[in-house]
Amino acid sequence: MRILETIAQSLRTQKIHPTQVFNALIELENAGGVTTMFELEYRLSRLVRAMFERNDQAIKIAEAWLEATRAYLDEFGQTAPVVAPPVALHRRILEVVNAARKVRPVATKASSVSRGGAL
């Protein structure tokens, strides 16, 4: 599974991007179907458990991959491959990955203007 290389790279660098996660999950499902998604979830859950036991620094990244995979399965676990991803799923993956990255959400135009700041 090519996605395992992507996950390993993100764990080594401790950097992750929502688009990278989302595209990797779509590629995996298109290549192997829902069964491979469940296999990935199983592998990631074992990985997170092992990282927790070792007190690994990259556990937040692994947890983000696991939660993103579960969100994907919640949305598409019984359907055909994704053609156009729904906004709700993308938002869930974005929240999980941003929590792992410890970044603040991007300011919207309305919130920036209400504080008197310029865009």
C-alpha positions in Angstrom: 0.0 0.0 0.0 1.5 3.3 -1.1 -0.4 5.1 1.7 1.8 3.4 4.2 4.8 5.2 2.7 2.9 8.5 3.0 2.0 7.8 6.6 5.5 6.8 7.4 6.9 10.0 5.9 4.5 12.2 7.8 5.4 10.4 11.0 9.1 10.8 10.4 8.8 14.5 9.6 5.9 15.0 12.1 4.2 17.2 9.4 0.8 16.5 7.9 -1.6 18.3 5.6 -5.3 17.7 5.3 -5.2 17.6 1.5 -2.4 15.0 1.6 -4.5 12.8 4.0 -7.7 13.2 2.0 -6.1 12.4 -1.3 -4.2 9.4 0.1 -7.5 8.0 1.5 -9.3 8.5 -1.8 -6.4 6.8 -3.7 -6.5 3.9 -1.4 -10.2 3.3 -1.7 -10.1 3.6 -5.4 -7.3 1.2 -5.7 -8.5 -1.5 -3.2 -12.0 -0.7 -2.2 -13.6 -0.5 1.2 -11.9 -3.6 2.5 -8.5 -2.0 2.2 -9.8 1.0 4.2 -10.8 -1.3 7.0 -7.4 -2.9 6.9 -5.7 0.5 7.1 -7.9 1.4 10.1 -6.8 -1.9 11.8 -3.1 -1.2 11.1 -3.4 2.4 12.3 -5.2 1.4 15.5 -2.4 -1.0 16.3 0.2 1.6 15.4 -1.4 4.2 17.7 -1.5 1.7 20.6 2.2 0.8 20.1 3.2 4.5 19.9 1.2 5.2 23.1 3.1 2.4 24.9 6.4 3.8 23.7 5.3 7.4 24.5 6.3 8.4 20.9 6.3 12.1 20.0 4.5 11.5 16.7 1.5 9.9 18.2 -0.7 13.0 17.4 0.1 12.5 13.7 -0.8 8.8 13.9 -4.0 9.6 15.7 -4.9 12.1 13.0 -4.5 9.5 10.3 -6.6 7.0 12.3 -9.4 9.6 13.0 -9.3 10.7 9.3 -9.6 7.1 8.2 -12.5 6.5 10.6 -14.2 9.6 9.3 -13.8 8.4 5.8 -15.2 5.0 6.7 -18.2 6.6 8.5 -19.0 8.5 5.3 -18.2 5.9 2.7 -17.9 2.5 4.4 -20.7 0.9 2.4 -20.6 2.8 -0.9 -18.7 2.8 -4.2 -15.4 4.8 -4.7 -15.6 8.5 -4.1 -16.2 10.7 -7.1 -16.8 14.1 -5.4 -15.9 14.3 -1.7 -18.6 15.9 0.4 -17.7 19.1 2.3 -18.7 17.6 5.7 -16.1 14.8 5.4 -13.4 17.3 4.3 -14.2 19.5 7.3 -13.9 16.6 9.7 -10.5 15.6 8.3 -9.4 19.2 8.3 -10.3 19.5 12.0 -8.5 16.3 13.0 -5.4 17.1 11.1 -5.3 20.7 12.3 -5.6 19.5 15.9 -2.6 17.3 15.3 -0.7 20.1 13.8 -1.7 22.5 16.6 -2.6 25.3 14.2 -5.3 27.8 14.6 -8.1 27.8 12.0 -7.6 30.3 9.2 -9.4 33.6 9.8 -12.4 34.2 7.7 -13.1 37.5 6.0 -15.9 38.3 8.5 -13.8 37.5 11.6 -10.9 39.6 10.3 -13.1 42.6 9.5 -15.0 42.4 12.8 -11.6 42.8 14.7 -10.8 45.8 12.5 -7.9 44.0 10.8 -7.1 44.1 7.1 -7.1 41.1 4.9 
